[in-house]
Amino acid sequence: MEKILSVSIASYNVENYIKRALDSCCIPEIMDRLEVIVVNDGSTDHTLEIAKEYEEKYPETFRVIDKENGGYGSTVNASIRAARGKYFRLLDGDDWFDREGLTAFVDELTDAQEDMVIARFKRVFEEDGHEEVRDEAEDISEKVVRFDDLGCHDWFTMHAVTYRTRILQENNIRLTEHCFYTDQEYDLLPLPWVDTVRIFPQVVYCYRIGRGEQSVSPEGLEKHYNDQTVVLKRLYTVYPDVGLKKTAKDTYIFNYFVLRTFLQIKVYLVISQSNLHKQELINFLDYLKREQPLIYKELRRTSKILNILLLTRYRAYGILHKRMQKEYRY
């Protein structure tokens, strides 16, 4: 039977979590239409052995790719090349699918033809187990829309997004390797070829929040904060003219840039306070003013934090740092 959905599972030292991710795909009603590609990214624990158990038990559904460590983007790149499903989406090795939602989702995709599909997801907090459902398409009433009709809609994240596989393969979509936060490239790089969008009104993805090793944790930000800048600068280069807002898609991407750039400014204020980090923040803002003037202008218009930094000539760096560390929640 034709594979309807290919799932790319990035797996690096997730032996304590990956069984839940893989079990969430073991649904008899859909396994013949589901392809699960587990990419072991040079794990040093038992992640690979666990994944191979599922491949041996369910060879028609699970495929394992074992490779040297290349970072998150490299796992997505490997999966895109190998994918055989009509649609393609991501699942991190420490997250899982809602089984009822995934079943309905594959059924929905069987007859779908749209370029992108947006589904609900939920954030599950490790500390106390509470859940927050996110519906990034809650203001869209139609089931199928043209992307250009979305206007100034807030951006969609990888937890919600599924693409037609051919869009990724035929247009050679490749994420940056040996780099964190490349899910943002997954969010944006395919958009030039996205025309139609289907809205799926159920939770599919369950996103674990609170694991210290996550890239969005304070510890992860401390180690990898510069990777965010690397990703942003690549995306600025791919879409140099979106600030002119000639199309609705340009406006969407520009708004994405403004928000992500603002979040990166906040990251510089969340990581440990030091003269080095302060200077890196100054250098980043100088770069924006020089190379990305439209984004910089919009941030000057909308960001109180940026204006405080500039008006005080960065003397407020320490005060803002204490405030951001206190308020930061991921």
C-alpha positions, 0 to 999 in steps of 0.5 A: 500500500502507498505510504501516506505519511513519512515521519522523521524521528531525530534521535540522539541519546534518547534511550529513556524517551524513544520507546514512547515516541515509537510506540505512539506510531504503532497503531495497527489501523494506519501502520501500512500507510505510515513510514517511520524513519528513525535517524540515529545521529551518532548516539552513544547510549542504547538509542540505536538498539531500541530503534532496531528492535522496532525495525525488526518487529515492524519492517514495513513501517520502521526504517533506521538510518545510522549515521555519524553525528551531524546535528538535527538538520542532518537527520532531517536531510537524511529523512527527506532523501529517504522518504517515500510517503506522500506527506512528510513531518518531524517528530523529535525522539523525546516527544510523541504522537497523540495516537487518536490524533495521528490515526485521524491525521493519516486518514485525513491525508490519504485523500488530501492534496494540499501543499502544507497541513497545519495540525494542533499540538500540545505542550506537556510540562515535565515538572507537573505534567500539565498540558497546553493545547496550541492551535496555530490556525485557530483564527482560520475558519476554512478547512482549506485556504491559499497561503497568500490568503493568510495575510498577517497570520502568526507563524506556524512551527514545526510541531504543527507543520506537515509538507508534501514530500515532493516539495521538499525533495524536488526543491532540494530543501536542506537544513544546516548541519552541525547546528541547533535551532534548524527547525526554523529552516524547516518552517520557512525554506519550503514556503516558496512552493506552498500554495494551498494549506489544509487545517486539521483540527485535532492534536497530533504532536505532543511536545515535551517541555522541561528536559534540561538537555533540550535546546530551548532550556536555559542550559541549552541556550547557554551552550548553543545561543550563537547557532540561533544567529547562524540560522537567522542569518542564513534565512535573511539571505534566502529571503532578502526582499521580504521586508518590502512586503510585495506579497502576503507570503513576504509579509508572513516571512517578514513577521516571522523574522521580526519575532524570531529576531526579537527572541534572539535579543531576549536570548542574549539577555537570558544566558549568563551575564558577561562582558562577552555576551553583552558585546555579542548582543551589541554586535548583533544589533549593529549587524541588524541596523547595517544589514537588515534595516527593515527588521531593525526599524520594525523592532525599534517600533515594537520592542520596548526592550530594544529601545531601553538598551539603545536609549541607555547605551546598554547600561540597562543590560544588567537590569534587563538580564535579571528581569529576563532570567526571572521571566524566561519560560520554555 
